């Protein structure tokens, strides 16, 4: 069974292989999500968060060979009631997915 610490190290290695430089603190802060399914080898996502505000985010997303990210929802911000006002939206200025197989990415 894949442990969170191993997933962090694998993700950091994949990012390094792709030319992404992480500090030791960045490596330790890699988020590992199994979406409550308890099978990280099959269902999961490793995330480096650069910026995450109510309206903007910048993240690196890493998936391992054979790993899938299940469909999921993000709850709206606490102050939000329904759709945002015209002209406002949450934008992700930089989200990149890294795959172990270069033919996939």
N, C-alpha and C positions, 0 to 999 in steps of 0.2 A: 504494500500500500504506500502510495506517495505521501510523504510528510510535507508540511508547510515549509520547513527549513530547506528541504531538498528542492522544492518547487521554486523557492526564491533564488537559490544558487543556479538552477537550470535556466531560469528566466534571465538572470544577470549574465550568464555565459552567452546566451543567445543574443542579447542586446550588445554585448561586447563584440561578438562576431559580426554584428551588423554595423559596427562603428559607433555605437552609442556609449558614451563614457559616463559611468555612474560613480559617485563618491561612495565610500563605505557606508555613510548614513543613508544614501539613496538605496543601496543594496538591502540594508536592513529594513527599510520602509516599504519594500515591494509588497503590495497587497495581494493576498492569495484568496480567491473566492471559489468556493465549491458549491455555492448557491443552496446550501443546506442539504445537499444530496449525499454527502459522505463518500464520494467516489471521485476524488480529484484527478485520478489518472484518466478518467473518461469525461468528466464534466467539470470544467473549471476555466479560470482566467487569472492570469497574473498581471498586475497593473502597477505601473510607475506613475504616480500623480505629481505633475509639476504645478498645476493650478487647478483649483476646484472651488469656484464661487457659485453663488445662486444663479448667475447668468452665463458664466464662461468656464470652460474646463480645457485642460491640456494634459493628455495622458498617453503613455505607451501601453499598448495591449499586447500580451504575449500568450500564445496558445501552443501547446506541445503537440507532436504528431499523435493523432488519434483522439485528441481532446476536443470536445465541443463546448460551446457556450449556449446553455439552454435559453429559450425565450424567457424573458423576465421584464418586469416593469420597474420604473423608478418613481417613487412617490413624489408628488408635487411639493414645492417648497411650502412651508407652513403658512406663509402669508398669501399663497396663491389660492384663488377660488376659480377653478375652471381654466379656460383658455386665457393666455396672457393678453394684455391690451394690444391693440393694433400697433405694429411697429416695434414690439418687444418680443424677444424669444430667447431661449437658451441656445447658445451656439458653442460648438466645440471647435476651437480654432486649430487644434492639432491632435488628432487621434490617428495613430498608425498601428497597424497590426503586424506582428513579426511571427513568421512561421519557420519551423526548422527546415522545411523543404523549400529551396529557393524558387522552384517552379510554381509553388502555391502563392507566394507573395509577390 
